[in-house]
């Protein structure tokens, strides 16, 4: 099978390749972004081709700051692109809160002396790669910054930057048109642009990326490793497309592409098909809002079938069902031993017990007793696991590990932590 999208390791080399990034700016006040739902807006950016999000916390008080931290947590759970956050950073603890909320970097404001003074401490405590700097004047830059941080947000001149070769630089710009953006990105020092111009739910990142690419700029666009003339379509000029949820591998639907649909999919980043009944092109979700955002396209060994892994919004089936394959023809009972599915199923049962208590349930007993009881049981089970590990018999470890994981999941539900949160954190390590 042939991958279409860049691999993880290719993405890690982004700055060597000088791929330019489009970064919407989100000013947050009292848990809102210009009065809008920040989570919904962040999701729109992530789904529609933004490369990262820059959040400015405009809090006037610690109380408001806590609201904004909660928003950051919800945003980080929703999106799959990096979130960089700055603004209300007054103490080392504020950097910790930003990073623990799920942001990839905390942005220190070098116009604020307290931020300058904490640079070395937060860099050593949280890691150089977790720290970025907001700089508006070249005089704020020192040769030590590359030792302490990994990115600069430059709000000085759009046409010049004195340290672009020393660290990755994102221009925080007032650019207000596509041409303005292309002009900024054309500077060799610019690794990307952050602007409020993107701060709308009609921003078309993929089209802008294509426009930038047409001007010779390297952008993170979808480029197929095979051209359509290397495919083997059927007699109608169509290639079947099997569509899966990229997280769960659940098969969602089967559709067809012709050449135009294939290249439209690459251009938009949204699955586009050829309707055999209507004899026309259709982008999934254009009417219903149930878009399918491309995560990966693969081709089979005969070059005649495409496997698409997508982020599905809402239902894939026109009936309203999540998948078109919701009716069983034949079913034989079997034990599902897929670890991720088992963990998720058990988690959902525990969550259901919390939301719909069942008399006599041990899980409900734990929830009724509260966090202290849950923590006590987690500690006890952890200790028993350690003791079991001293025994050469792996069976004992199996039982104790199962008990520990169950109680850990009760704790996760109690504190609102999901398996997605855990796996995402592990994937980023």
C-alpha positions, 0 to 999 in steps of 0.5 A, a space after each residue: 500500500 502506498 501512503 499519501 500523507 506525510 509520515 510522522 517522521 517527515 512532519 518532524 523534519 518540517 523546519 529543515 524542509 521550510 514548510 510554511 505554516 498557517 496559524 490562526 490566532 485565538 484571543 481568549 477572554 472569559 472562556 470565549 473567543 471573540 464571543 464564539 465557542 472556542 472549542 468549535 472554532 478550534 475544531 474547524 481550524 483543525 479539520 480544515 487544514 490549519 497547521 497550528 493554533 496560537 492562543 492569547 489568554 487575555 485574562 484580567 484575573 486569576 479566576 478568568 485565567 482558570 476559565 481559559 485554562 479549562 477552555 484550552 483543555 477542551 480545545 486540546 481534546 478536540 484538535 489534532 494540531 499543535 496549540 501554542 498558548 501565551 498571555 496570562 503567564 505571571 508565574 512558573 505555575 502558569 506555564 505548567 497549567 498551559 502545558 498540562 492543559 495539552 498545549 504543545 508550547 507555552 509562549 513567554 512574552 519577552 516584553 514582560 520582565 517576569 517572563 524573561 526572568 523565568 526563562 531558564 527555570 521553565 526551560 529546565 523544568 519542562 524542556 526546551 521544546 515546550 517553550 516559545 518566545 513572543 518578541 516584538 523588538 530585535 533587542 529582546 533577542 539574546 543568543 541564549 534563546 535557542 538554548 531555552 526555547 524552540 520557536 519565536 513568534 515575531 510581531 515586528 516588521 513583516 518584511 524583516 526578522 534578524 534571527 530567522 536562521 537561528 530558530 523557527 519563526 512564526 510571523 504574528 502579522 496584521 496581514 488581511 488578504 491572501 496576497 499579504 499572507 503570501 508576501 510574508 511567507 515568501 520571506 526566507 526567515 518565515 516558517 509560518 504566519 499567525 494572523 487574526 485574518 484566519 479567525 473565522 469559520 469561513 477560512 479556507 486553509 486548503 485553498 490558500 495553501 494551494 495558492 501559496 504552493 502555486 507561488 512556489 512555497 512549500 506547504 503541507 498539502 495533500 500530494 499523491 505518490 501515484 497519479 490517476 493514470 497509474 490507477 486501474 479504474 473499472 469500465 466506468 472509469 471509477 475506483 471503489 473507495 473503502 472508507 474507515 474511521 481513522 481512530 477505530 478502523 471501523 468501516 463506514 461506507 463504500 463509494 466511488 471516485 473518478 479522476 476529478 473526484 480524486 484530485 478534488 479530494 486532494 485539493 479540499 482535504 475532504 472526501 469527494 466522490 462520483 455519484 453513480 445515481 446522480 452522475 455528478 461530483 459530490 463532496 461528502 457532507 456538503 449538504 448534511 455537514 457530515 464531512 469526511 476529513 482526509 487522514 490517509 489514502 492508500 492503494 491496494 496491490 492491484 491499484 484498483 481500490 482505495 482505502 481512505 481513513 477519515 475523521 468523520 463528522 456525524 453519521 456516514 450513512 444517509 440513514 443517520 447511522 454512524 456506518 452504512 454497515 449497521 445490519 448483520 446478515 450472519 453473526 457468530 458470538 466471539 470475544 473481542 480481545 482488541 485491547 483498545 476496544 476492550 479498554 474503551 468498552 469497559 470505560 464506557 460501562 464505568 461511565 454509564 454507571 456514574 451517569 445511571 447508577 445501578 443498585 448493588 454496583 461496586 462501581 457505584 459504591 466507589 463513586 458514592 464514596 468519592 475521590 478519597 476512596 477511589 484513590 485509596 483503592 488505586 493505591 491498594 491495587 498498585 501495591 498488590 500489583 507490585 507484590 505480584 510482580 515479585 512472583 514468577 507466575 505471570 497469572 498473578 500479574 494478569 489478575 492484579 493488573 486487571 484490577 489495577 486498570 479497572 480502578 484506574 479507569 474509575 479514577 479516569 471517569 471521576 476526573 473526566 480523563 478519557 482513553 483518547 487523552 491518555 493515548 494522545 499524551 503517550 503518542 506525543 512522548 
